[in-house]
């Protein structure tokens, strides 16, 4: 074996560059998809909080039964949305 380094042709270098650019684009697209999934989950969580949990001053017009607290249904919804989003973006759950 020769210890002389192999020099790549211009065409080989260009091909490597193109492949690298494609891999960066694929990585970028995957990251964007993960960001979109996280945004969707955060939006759903915000809606659950707005719909099911609001600060009640005991004189609100919403005839609030929750009095600003969480009920089990709300907690399960929040947990479900969170776990689904984490699974989609490669989180721990």
Protein Blocks (a to p, Z undefined) as FASTA:
>chain_A
ZZbdcdddfklmmmmmmmmmmmmmmmmmmmmmmmmmmmmmmmmmmmmmmmmoccdehlaf
klpaklopacfklmmmmmmmmmmmmmmnopaZZ
